[in-house]
Structure formats: C-alpha cells, structure tokens
Amino acid sequence: MSKKLLDETSKFLSFVLRHEPQAIGLNLNSEGWANIEALISGAARDGRHLSRELIENVVTSSDKKRFTISADGHCIRAVQGHSTKSVDLQFEQKQPPQTLYHGTATRFLDSIHKQGLIPGQRHQVHLSDEIATASAVGQRYGTPVVLKVAAKQMEEQGFKFYQAENGVWLTEQVPARFLAPL
Ligand code: HQG
C-alpha cells in the first residue's frame, strides 16, 4: 500500500470525520463516531474506493494518531480537530505542564497579540508539549513561529485544559497575556 494512497486517504478521512460528513451523506453521532460500512458506501458514491483494510492501515500508520476505531470494530472517529457543530467530544480535563507551545505563522502575530489565540473554525485552540510539533503545525500557513503558553498559570487562574487521545492539548482560548515568544 503506497504512502501516497495512505496520505490521500488520511486527508479524506480528516475532511469527512472532522469537517464535512454531509459531503458523502455520512452521519456522525455526538461523540464523532461514524459507522465504517456507511463511510465506505458514502465514499463509493463519491467515486472513492475505500476498503476496511485501507482504513485500518491509515489508522495504524497515522503519525499523529488522528483516528481511532471503536472497541467493537464497527465505528471510526477523529480524535480531535473537529469543526462540525454536531459533534462534541467530551474530553477529560487534565492538568497541563508548566508550558505548552502553539505553532503559528508570522503573518498572524499582530492579530494574536491583540486577540490572543482563538479557535477559528475548530472547537478549541490546539497546543503541543513539543516545540518541534508546534513548529511543524505553524509551517502549514507560512513562516512558522512558536509561542510559549503559560499553561500552568492559566490553569491556576481557572482556565480548563484537555488532552485528546493522541496527546494534543486543547483549551478554549489563550489570552495574549499568557503568550510569550520562544
Ligand atoms: C491562528 C493539525 C489570527 C492559529 C495540527 C492557526 C493541529 C489566529 C490558525 C491542528 C488567532 C488556525 C490544529 C488570532 C489563532 N488571529 N490568527 N487571534 N488565533 N490563530 O488549522 O492550531 O495535521 O484551525 O495560530 O497538528 O494550526 O490536521 O489550527 O495558525 O493539531 O491532524 O489561526 O491541526 O492537525 O488554524 O492546527 P487551524 P492549528 P492535523
């Protein structure tokens, strides 16, 4: 199975499981789960051939562990990153480390200094406990820059933090006073 096919399929799964399930007539339940048979037949109507084997390979080879298959093997979901309004993943609250990192592009810095970090289309702001990961995330939108987030201090002041199954840290927003350059 080629890396190209796995990458393309991963992008397609991110699109339908995080953002636009209706594009292939797929239903996600409130926790983001989609039936795998329905996913395969919805994709087929869209001219995309998925198989159970291909889906399982994407799940196991995903560098960021983006997807998970349910214990009974019938369903799949994205573990974070959603924008679709009908899904509300109930993340468990968790104590963050002293510092977390957010990767962004330099062209967003002026706005971030004014507004802090806001979720945009997604449900939460995404943070990482690794500088390298944050930098790679920032690179997607232009010249990357990594910001330090005073996560522990935020938590002490009542902000809530969550961690997705794949290690990505999430919070509702980060006011600018908790941000510093790396
Ligand atoms: C920026 C990927 C202007 C923010 C990654 C980011 C991640 C502001 C962009 C996950 C702003 C939103 C999420 C403000 C934030 N003014 N710009 N006030 N506040 N921004 O893609 O965090 O590979 O929705 O810095 O690994 O980049 O897809 O969020 O640049 O975990 O699995 O607005 O997506 O995961 O962009 O990335 P995004 P993100 P996958």
Boltz pocket constraint, residues with backbone or C-beta under 6 A from the ligand:
constraints:
  - pocket:
      binder: B
      contacts: [[A, 14], [A, 64], [A, 66], [A, 81], [A, 103], [A, 104], [A, 105], [A, 108], [A, 111], [A, 112], [A, 115], [A, 116], [A, 117], [A, 118], [A, 119], [A, 120], [A, 121], [A, 122], [A, 125], [A, 126], [A, 133], [A, 137], [A, 138], [A, 141], [A, 168]]
      max_distance: 6.0
